[in-house]
Amino acid sequence: MSWISSISFDEITLSIVTLCMIRETMIQFLPDRVAGPGGWLIDTGSKDM
């Protein structure tokens, strides 16, 4: 349990920002069938838009 107390707020914030940046990069560069409207990895919304 002592390892939990060694995690700082800055480390948590950096992890969240990094994950958001990775997600946005994946959405931008992967094809729509993988990461896009109706994609199997990241579904960004409906195909009707």
KAMO-V637148 format. One record per residue. N is the residue number from 1. SS is DSSP state (~ for helix, > for strand, _ for the rest). PHI is phi in whole degrees, 0 to 359 (999 if undefined). Layout:
BEGIN
n & ss & phi
N & SS & PHI
N & SS & PHI
END
This chain:
BEGIN
n & ss & phi
1 & _ & 999
2 & ~ & 290
3 & ~ & 291
4 & ~ & 293
5 & ~ & 287
6 & _ & 272
7 & _ & 276
8 & _ & 263
9 & ~ & 299
10 & ~ & 297
11 & ~ & 293
12 & ~ & 294
13 & ~ & 298
14 & ~ & 298
15 & ~ & 296
16 & ~ & 295
17 & ~ & 297
18 & ~ & 297
19 & ~ & 297
20 & ~ & 296
21 & ~ & 293
22 & ~ & 296
23 & ~ & 297
24 & ~ & 296
25 & ~ & 294
26 & ~ & 297
27 & ~ & 298
28 & ~ & 288
29 & ~ & 258
30 & _ & 278
31 & _ & 295
32 & _ & 299
33 & _ & 291
34 & _ & 262
35 & > & 226
36 & > & 182
37 & _ & 298
38 & _ & 79
39 & _ & 292
40 & _ & 279
41 & _ & 267
42 & > & 230
43 & > & 264
44 & _ & 268
45 & _ & 148
46 & _ & 278
47 & _ & 284
48 & _ & 286
49 & _ & 287
END
